[in-house]
Amino acid sequence: MLNNIGLPGLLLIAVVVLVLFGRGKISSLMGEVGKGITSFKKGLKDGSEEHDAAAEDQVRPLPGERARDVTPHTTPASAPQSTDRS
């Protein structure tokens, strides 16, 4: 159905939209669409950077080497802690 629109059909649709909504409304709408696309691209870039940073943080053992424990070292609950409250 939409395969036979062609250039004259698209121009007719564009003219009807322009008449119905006016030039100002369409230009403000296109500005909002542009901001949305920019925001979307920025989000993709930030997500990609976070993914790359997380991948670099992972420690990969060399071939023939045992995997190391990379969990952060914390003091166990049973270990004596300093109670100096100066």
PyMOL commands that set and color helices and strands:
alter all, ss='L'
color gray80, all
select helices_A, chain A and resi 2-4+6-21+23-57
alter helices_A, ss='H'
color red, helices_A
deselect
rebuild
show_as cartoon
